[in-house]
Every structure is written in C-alpha cells, then in structure tokens.
Amino acid sequence: MATTGTVLPERATTPAHRDGNVLRWLSAYTASLVGDSVYFVALGWSAQKAAGPTEVGLVMAAGALPRALLMLGGGVVADRFDPRRVILGSDTLRCLLILAVAAGIALTAPALWILVSVGLVFGAVDALFIPAVGALPPRIAGSDQLARIAGMRSLAMRLSQIAGPPVGGLAMGVGGAAATFAVAGLLFAVSLPLLLTIRIRPLEAGGSEEQQESGTAWQDLRDGLRYIRRHRLIGPLVAAGAICQLGLTGTLNVGMVLLNAERGWGPAGYGLIISSFGAGAASSAALLAIAGWLPRAGLMLSGALLVGSAGAATIALVPNLWIAVVLAGVIGLNAGVFGSLDSTLIQTSADPAYLGRVTSVVMLTMVGLAPLSYPLVGAAIGAWGAAPVFVGCGIVGGLGATVALASDAVRRAELPRRRPDMAS
C-alpha cells in the first residue's frame, strides 16, 4: 500500500549536505522540532496559570501515555503508507490543533481539562509522526548518505533545544499563552510546503509491499517484531539501545539535577554541566555530518557506549565542578557517537518496508520505557545518595555495550562507503 509519489532516480549524485531534497526535509524537520519546543513552553506556562504543581505535572505528562501506547501502531502506519504523507498529515493535524488552542485561549482563560486533552491528542499524533520521520531518510537519499543525515538530524535536534525555549519565552512575554501557541502552530505550518516539495524513492525490497497488503495491521505489527528479533544486526542494536536508555536516561536527566543539589553547585553549575553535555553531543553530530562515514562503525559504537557509561558512572565521584563539566562533555560526545551510529546502522541494514516499525520500537524505548526509570532513580538517590546510583546505572549502560560486543554482526558492522561516482 505504500505510495511512491514523485520518486528520485535510483542513484543519487549529490552528497546530503548539498542535496536540496535532503535540505528541504531537514528545514521542515527543524521547524517542526522548534515548534515542539515552543508548544511545550506554552503548555507548561498555561498549566501553571490554571492549576497547582501536581496538575502541571499531569498536563506535561499527558502526551506521554498515548505516545507510548500508539507508537508501535504508528510504525505500522508509516510502513503501510508513504511516510512523507504520514508526516504531512500529522504535522497538519498538529498545526490545526495548536492554532485552535491559541484561538480558544485568546478568548477565554485556559481550563485544565482543555490542556490535558490537548496533551493527549498531541501525543497521539506524535505516535504517527515519530516513526514516519525515522522511515523517511532512506527514501530521500542513498544509503551511503544516511550517516551524514543522522548527524544533520542530531544537529537540528540540538538547534531546536537551544532556540525553542527562548522563542517560546519571548512569545509568552509579548503576547501570553495564546501568542505562544500561535507561534508553535505557525512553525508547524512552515514545515508543510517544504514537505510537499520532497521527492521520495520507491521501496527497493521486492515483495515487502505485497506482504504488507495481504495482512492486517496486527499481523504487520507482529511481523515487524519478528523481523527485529530475527535480524542478526538490528536485534542486538535495538537491545543494546534499550538497555542503554534504561540505564543512562534517568541518571542524566533526573539524577544530574539531584547530584547538583547534593554537591551544592547551584543553578549555574547545573547549567554548565548540561551545556557541556549538549556541546559534546553536538560535536559528535557535526563530525558525522561533515565526515559522512566512520570506520569500523560497530566497534566504534560499542566503544563509545562503554566510554559514555564509564563517564556516567564516574561523574558522581568527582569532587570538583569543572572536572564534572569536562566529564559531561565526554559523555555527551560518546552518547552522540553511539546514538548516530546506532541509528544509521539500523537504517542502512533494515528492509525499507520495515523501517517504520523498527523506528517505532527504538523510539518506544526512549519515550515509553526510559522515563519509567525517572522515579526509580529519584527514589534511589534519596535513599542511598547519588554516587552509588550513578555507578549502578553506568554499569547497566555498560551491559548494553556488552550486548553489542557479543554480536558478531555488530562487531563487523560497517557504514556504506561513498560511491566513487558521487560528486564531492
């Protein structure tokens, strides 16, 4: 059932950073990400004005439940239909939803039930958007450009994290919640004409589309899970990534806040640590975006995860803020290398007809399973202090690297090399 729309020729002749098709996708994706950040600013401030701290947490977490529950179904949708059209449809829904909320808030004060409903609907639409975004890059560029695209995509995510909150804060200060929601909606609207101009490739895997058309959505989902489990490379990479997320995400988010409070480094110290982590992650993304290829990708991925996990275990043991800041940069650099290489190896080795479902499983570990560690990390640090919890979580992250290294397919994995006839 996947439709091809306007298709590219089978062989690309332009590197990703010079490919107008890729750059249009990247611009649309960046605008959408910045819109996401502005939306969360608007949602949080609106909730704070409408209710107390407990209700604010409820509003901010409302989107997580449908996002997690529907993510796998979103992967099936991305594989059954043209992922570009799924992204277009979900971005259009988000645009209309947020602009409608902006209009409603301009006329009356935001009610708690409205904000919770918006969060639930937004999370459900995100469950369609996220797998489709993961399935699209192999349809707009050659496999030898996917590593570069992964780096460019990571840079776009970092840019949105830097630019989104100030834009949202400025809009909130100038025009209040209604203006901030309107800015978010307009950013989603900006991405739509760019997405319309993207040209995509037909699926290369013969027979996959026939298999999808003959089954139900539930059968497609089970088929996708079997595909991941049986794939010699993708299975271990997904498992390693899931273990890494469970071990390190809570530590680096909730744990870092509590570590900073325990050491008395203050808001400035926390800001330095987080900025250093972000700079390290952005550096790795820039490296991959510029180089486009790294040798012995499977071993490099595993090594980066080991170093990053060791850094996460050690950062709670260092006595000095500036050592922690440097260590956070090292963790960010290695986390970025692992994430980019993991994503690229999965995309280049997966049958394109399964990419949506593969992406949905990967993202489910990030947005569905990993946040479950937040309260556990907080409670553990409250009971035993930061140091033993950071060390334990670092060991769990190291288990992910062990799973990767135990796979011969991962150890031997290489990124596709740039074709000799491609323009530089």
C-alpha positions as CSV (number, residue, x, y, z in Angstrom):
1,M,0.0,0.0,0.0
2,A,3.0,2.4,0.2
3,T,2.7,5.0,-2.4
4,T,5.8,6.4,-4.1
5,G,4.6,9.9,-5.2
6,T,7.3,11.8,-7.0
7,V,10.3,9.5,-7.0
8,L,14.0,10.0,-7.2
9,P,16.2,8.2,-9.6
10,E,17.8,5.1,-8.2
11,R,21.2,6.6,-7.8
12,A,21.8,9.9,-6.0
13,T,24.5,12.2,-7.4
14,T,24.8,14.8,-4.7
15,P,26.1,14.5,-1.1
16,A,23.4,15.0,1.5
17,H,24.7,18.4,2.7
18,R,24.4,19.7,-0.9
19,D,21.2,17.8,-1.8
20,G,18.2,20.3,-2.0
21,N,15.8,17.4,-1.4
22,V,17.5,16.5,1.9
23,L,17.9,20.1,2.9
24,R,14.2,20.8,2.4
25,W,13.4,17.8,4.6
26,L,15.9,19.0,7.2
27,S,14.5,22.5,7.2
28,A,10.9,21.2,7.6
29,Y,12.0,18.8,10.4
30,T,13.9,21.7,12.2
31,A,10.9,24.0,12.0
32,S,8.7,21.2,13.4
33,L,11.2,20.5,16.3
34,V,11.3,24.2,17.2
35,G,7.5,24.2,17.1
36,D,7.6,21.2,19.5
37,S,9.8,23.2,22.0
38,V,7.6,26.3,21.8
39,Y,4.5,24.2,22.3
40,F,5.8,22.7,25.5
41,V,6.7,26.2,26.8
42,A,3.1,27.3,26.1
43,L,1.6,24.2,27.6
44,G,3.7,24.4,30.8
45,W,3.0,28.1,31.4
46,S,-0.7,27.7,30.6
47,A,-0.9,24.8,33.1
48,Q,0.9,26.8,35.8
49,K,-1.6,29.6,35.5
50,A,-4.6,27.2,35.5
51,A,-3.7,24.8,38.3
52,G,-1.2,23.8,41.0
53,P,2.1,21.9,40.7
54,T,0.5,18.4,40.7
55,E,-1.8,19.4,37.9
56,V,1.1,21.0,35.9
57,G,2.9,17.6,36.1
58,L,-0.3,15.9,34.9
59,V,-0.7,18.2,31.9
60,M,3.0,17.9,30.9
61,A,2.9,14.1,31.2
62,A,-0.5,13.7,29.4
63,G,1.1,13.3,25.9
64,A,3.5,10.5,27.1
65,L,0.8,7.9,27.6
66,P,-0.8,7.9,24.1
67,R,2.6,8.4,22.5
68,A,3.9,5.2,24.2
69,L,0.7,3.2,23.7
70,L,0.3,4.1,20.0
71,M,3.9,4.3,18.9
72,L,4.1,0.7,17.5
73,G,0.8,1.3,15.6
74,G,2.4,4.4,14.2
75,G,5.2,2.3,12.9
76,V,2.7,0.1,11.0
77,V,1.1,3.2,9.5
78,A,4.5,4.5,8.4
79,D,5.3,1.2,6.6
80,R,1.9,0.8,5.1
81,F,1.7,4.3,3.6
82,D,4.1,6.8,2.2
83,P,6.0,8.2,5.2
84,R,6.1,11.6,3.7
85,R,2.3,11.7,3.6
86,V,2.1,10.5,7.2
87,I,4.4,13.3,8.3
88,L,2.4,15.8,6.2
89,G,-0.8,14.6,7.8
90,S,0.5,14.6,11.3
91,D,2.1,18.0,11.0
92,T,-1.2,19.4,9.6
93,L,-3.1,18.0,12.5
94,R,-0.7,19.4,15.0
95,C,-0.8,22.8,13.2
96,L,-4.6,22.9,13.3
97,L,-4.8,21.7,16.9
98,I,-2.4,24.2,18.2
99,L,-3.8,27.1,16.3
100,A,-7.3,26.2,17.5
101,V,-6.0,26.2,21.1
102,A,-4.4,29.6,20.5
103,A,-7.7,31.0,19.3
104,G,-9.5,29.4,22.3
105,I,-7.1,30.8,24.9
106,A,-7.3,34.2,23.3
107,L,-11.0,34.2,24.0
108,T,-11.0,32.7,27.5
109,A,-8.7,31.5,30.3
110,P,-7.2,28.0,29.7
111,A,-9.1,25.3,31.5
112,L,-7.2,22.3,32.9
113,W,-9.3,19.8,31.0
114,I,-8.6,21.5,27.7
115,L,-4.8,21.4,28.4
116,V,-4.9,17.7,29.3
117,S,-7.0,17.0,26.2
118,V,-4.5,18.9,24.0
119,G,-1.6,16.9,25.5
120,L,-3.4,13.6,24.9
121,V,-4.2,14.5,21.2
122,F,-0.7,15.9,20.6
123,G,0.9,12.7,22.0
124,A,-1.3,10.5,19.8
125,V,-0.4,12.5,16.7
126,D,3.3,12.3,17.7
127,A,2.9,8.5,17.7
128,L,2.3,8.8,13.9
129,F,4.9,11.5,13.3
130,I,8.0,9.9,15.0
131,P,8.1,6.5,13.2
132,A,7.4,8.2,9.9
133,V,10.4,10.6,10.4
134,G,12.6,7.6,11.0
135,A,11.4,5.8,7.9
136,L,11.8,8.8,5.6
137,P,15.7,9.3,5.2
138,P,16.3,6.1,3.2
139,R,13.6,7.3,0.8
140,I,15.2,10.6,0.1
141,A,18.9,9.8,-0.1
142,G,21.3,6.9,-0.9
143,S,22.4,4.5,1.9
144,D,25.9,6.0,1.8
145,Q,24.5,9.3,2.9
146,L,22.5,8.1,5.9
147,A,25.3,8.6,8.4
148,R,25.6,12.3,7.3
149,I,21.9,12.7,7.5
150,A,21.9,11.2,11.0
151,G,24.5,13.9,12.0
152,M,22.5,16.7,10.4
153,R,19.3,15.5,12.1
154,S,21.1,15.4,15.5
155,L,22.3,19.0,14.9
156,A,18.7,20.0,14.1
157,M,17.5,18.5,17.4
158,R,20.2,20.4,19.3
159,L,19.3,23.6,17.5
160,S,15.6,23.2,18.4
161,Q,16.6,22.6,22.1
162,I,18.6,25.8,22.1
163,A,16.3,28.0,20.0
164,G,12.8,26.7,21.1
165,P,12.6,27.7,24.7
166,P,13.9,31.3,24.2
167,V,11.4,31.8,21.3
168,G,8.6,30.4,23.4
169,G,9.6,32.6,26.3
170,L,9.8,35.7,24.2
171,A,6.3,35.0,22.7
172,M,5.0,34.4,26.2
173,G,6.4,37.7,27.4
174,V,5.0,39.6,24.5
175,G,1.6,38.1,23.9
176,G,1.0,35.5,26.6
177,A,-0.1,31.8,26.1
178,A,-2.2,32.5,23.1
179,A,0.6,34.1,21.2
180,T,3.0,31.3,22.2
181,F,0.6,28.6,21.0
182,A,0.1,30.6,17.8
183,V,3.9,30.7,17.2
184,A,4.1,26.9,17.6
185,G,1.3,26.4,15.2
186,L,2.9,28.7,12.6
187,L,6.2,26.8,12.9
188,F,4.3,23.6,12.1
189,A,2.7,25.4,9.2
190,V,6.1,26.4,7.8
191,S,7.2,22.8,7.5
192,L,4.2,21.9,5.3
193,P,5.2,23.5,2.0
194,L,8.7,22.2,2.4
195,L,7.4,18.6,2.9
196,L,5.2,18.9,-0.1
197,T,8.3,19.5,-2.3
198,I,10.2,16.5,-1.1
199,R,10.8,13.7,-3.7
200,I,11.0,10.2,-2.4
201,R,12.3,6.8,-3.7
202,P,10.2,3.7,-4.3
203,L,10.8,0.8,-2.0
204,E,13.8,-1.3,-3.1
205,A,12.8,-4.6,-1.4
206,G,10.7,-6.6,-3.7
207,G,7.8,-8.5,-2.2
208,S,7.6,-6.5,1.0
209,E,4.7,-4.4,-0.1
210,E,2.8,-7.4,-1.3
211,Q,3.3,-9.0,2.1
212,Q,2.0,-5.9,3.8
213,E,-1.1,-5.6,1.6
214,S,-2.1,-9.2,2.3
215,G,-2.0,-8.8,6.2
216,T,-3.9,-6.9,8.8
217,A,-2.4,-4.2,10.8
218,W,-2.0,-6.5,13.8
219,Q,-0.2,-9.1,11.6
220,D,2.0,-6.4,10.2
221,L,3.0,-5.4,13.8
222,R,3.8,-9.0,14.8
223,D,5.7,-9.4,11.6
224,G,7.8,-6.3,12.3
225,L,8.6,-7.5,15.8
226,R,9.7,-10.9,14.5
227,Y,11.8,-9.2,11.9
228,I,13.6,-7.2,14.6
229,R,14.1,-10.2,16.8
230,R,15.5,-12.4,14.0
231,H,17.7,-9.8,12.3
232,R,21.4,-10.6,13.1
233,L,22.3,-6.9,13.3
234,I,19.2,-4.9,14.1
235,G,18.1,-7.2,17.0
236,P,21.3,-6.7,19.1
237,L,21.4,-3.0,18.2
238,V,17.9,-2.4,19.4
239,A,18.5,-4.4,22.6
240,A,21.7,-2.5,23.3
241,G,20.0,0.8,22.7
242,A,17.1,-0.2,25.0
243,I,19.4,-1.2,27.9
244,C,21.4,2.0,27.4
245,Q,18.3,4.1,27.6
246,L,17.1,2.3,30.8
247,G,20.5,2.7,32.4
248,L,21.5,6.2,31.5
249,T,18.5,8.3,30.6
250,G,17.1,8.7,34.2
251,T,20.6,9.3,35.5
252,L,21.5,12.0,33.1
253,N,18.1,13.8,33.5
254,V,16.7,13.4,37.0
255,G,20.0,12.2,38.6
256,M,22.0,15.1,37.3
257,V,19.6,17.6,39.0
258,L,19.8,15.7,42.3
259,L,23.6,15.3,42.1
260,N,24.0,19.1,41.5
261,A,21.8,19.8,44.6
262,E,23.8,17.3,46.7
263,R,27.1,18.9,45.8
264,G,25.8,22.5,46.2
265,W,27.0,23.6,42.7
266,G,23.8,25.7,42.3
267,P,21.9,26.6,39.1
268,A,25.0,27.9,37.4
269,G,26.8,24.7,37.9
270,Y,23.9,22.6,36.6
271,G,23.7,24.8,33.6
272,L,27.5,24.4,32.9
273,I,27.1,20.6,33.1
274,I,24.1,20.4,30.8
275,S,25.7,22.8,28.3
276,S,28.9,20.8,28.2
277,F,26.9,17.6,27.6
278,G,25.0,19.3,24.8
279,A,28.2,20.7,23.3
280,G,29.7,17.2,23.3
281,A,26.7,15.7,21.6
282,A,26.6,18.5,19.1
283,S,30.3,18.0,18.3
284,S,29.7,14.3,17.5
285,A,26.7,15.2,15.3
286,A,28.8,17.8,13.4
287,L,31.6,15.2,13.0
288,L,29.3,12.7,11.4
289,A,27.5,15.4,9.3
290,I,30.9,16.5,7.9
291,A,32.7,13.2,7.5
292,G,29.7,11.2,6.4
293,W,31.5,7.9,7.2
294,L,33.4,6.5,10.1
295,P,35.5,3.2,10.1
296,R,34.6,0.1,12.0
297,A,31.2,1.5,12.9
298,G,30.1,-1.4,15.0
299,L,33.2,-1.5,17.2
300,M,33.2,2.3,17.4
301,L,29.6,2.3,18.5
302,S,30.3,-0.2,21.2
303,G,33.4,1.6,22.4
304,A,31.5,4.9,22.6
305,L,28.8,3.3,24.7
306,L,31.4,1.8,27.1
307,V,33.2,5.2,27.5
308,G,29.9,7.1,27.9
309,S,28.7,4.6,30.5
310,A,32.0,4.8,32.4
311,G,31.7,8.6,32.3
312,A,28.2,8.4,33.7
313,A,29.3,6.1,36.5
314,T,32.3,8.4,37.3
315,I,30.7,11.8,37.3
316,A,29.1,11.4,40.7
317,L,32.5,10.5,42.2
318,V,34.5,13.6,41.1
319,P,34.9,16.3,43.8
320,N,35.2,19.4,41.5
321,L,32.6,21.1,39.4
322,W,35.0,21.8,36.5
323,I,36.0,18.1,36.3
324,A,32.3,17.2,36.2
325,V,31.8,19.7,33.4
326,V,34.6,18.2,31.3
327,L,33.4,14.7,32.0
328,A,29.8,15.7,30.9
329,G,31.3,16.8,27.6
330,V,33.0,13.5,27.2
331,I,29.7,11.7,28.0
332,G,27.8,13.8,25.5
333,L,30.4,13.2,22.8
334,N,30.3,9.5,23.2
335,A,26.5,9.3,23.6
336,G,26.1,11.3,20.4
337,V,28.5,8.9,18.5
338,F,26.6,5.9,19.8
339,G,23.2,7.3,19.0
340,S,24.1,8.4,15.5
341,L,25.9,5.2,14.6
342,D,23.2,3.0,16.1
343,S,20.5,4.8,14.1
344,T,22.5,4.8,10.9
345,L,23.4,1.1,11.1
346,I,19.8,0.2,11.7
347,Q,18.5,2.3,8.8
348,T,21.1,1.0,6.3
349,S,20.6,-2.6,7.2
350,A,16.8,-2.7,7.6
351,D,14.5,-3.6,4.7
352,P,12.9,-0.2,3.9
353,A,9.4,-1.8,4.2
354,Y,10.1,-2.4,7.9
355,L,11.7,0.9,8.8
356,G,8.6,2.5,10.3
357,R,8.1,-0.4,12.7
358,V,11.8,-0.7,13.5
359,T,11.9,3.0,14.3
360,S,8.7,2.8,16.4
361,V,10.3,0.1,18.6
362,V,13.5,2.1,19.0
363,M,11.6,5.2,19.9
364,L,9.3,3.3,22.3
365,T,12.3,2.6,24.4
366,M,13.1,6.3,24.5
367,V,9.7,7.9,25.1
368,G,7.9,4.9,26.7
369,L,10.3,2.8,28.7
370,A,13.2,5.1,29.6
371,P,11.0,7.6,31.5
372,L,9.9,4.8,33.8
373,S,13.4,5.0,35.3
374,Y,12.9,8.6,36.4
375,P,11.0,7.9,39.7
376,L,13.3,4.9,40.4
377,V,16.4,7.0,40.1
378,G,15.0,9.8,42.2
379,A,13.9,7.4,45.0
380,A,17.2,5.5,44.9
381,I,19.3,8.7,45.2
382,G,17.0,9.9,48.0
383,A,17.7,6.6,49.8
384,W,21.4,6.0,49.1
385,G,22.9,9.2,47.6
386,A,24.0,10.0,44.1
387,A,27.3,8.2,43.9
388,P,26.1,4.5,44.2
389,V,23.1,5.1,41.9
390,F,25.3,6.7,39.2
391,V,27.7,3.9,39.4
392,G,25.0,1.3,39.2
393,C,23.3,3.0,36.2
394,G,26.6,3.3,34.5
395,I,27.1,-0.5,34.9
396,V,23.7,-1.0,33.3
397,G,24.7,1.2,30.4
398,G,27.8,-0.9,30.1
399,L,25.7,-4.0,29.8
400,G,24.2,-2.5,26.6
401,A,27.8,-2.3,25.2
402,T,28.4,-5.9,26.2
403,V,25.2,-7.0,24.3
404,A,26.5,-5.2,21.2
405,L,30.0,-6.6,21.5
406,A,28.7,-10.1,22.0
407,S,27.1,-9.9,18.5
408,D,29.5,-10.8,15.6
409,A,27.3,-8.9,13.2
410,V,27.7,-5.7,15.3
411,R,31.4,-6.1,15.7
412,R,31.8,-6.5,11.9
413,A,29.2,-3.8,11.0
414,E,30.4,-1.1,8.6
415,L,28.7,2.0,7.2
416,P,28.1,2.0,3.5
417,R,31.0,3.7,1.7
418,R,30.5,6.7,-0.5
419,R,30.2,5.7,-4.2
420,P,33.2,6.7,-6.3
421,D,30.9,8.4,-8.9
422,M,29.3,10.7,-6.4
423,A,30.1,14.4,-6.7
424,S,32.2,15.7,-3.7
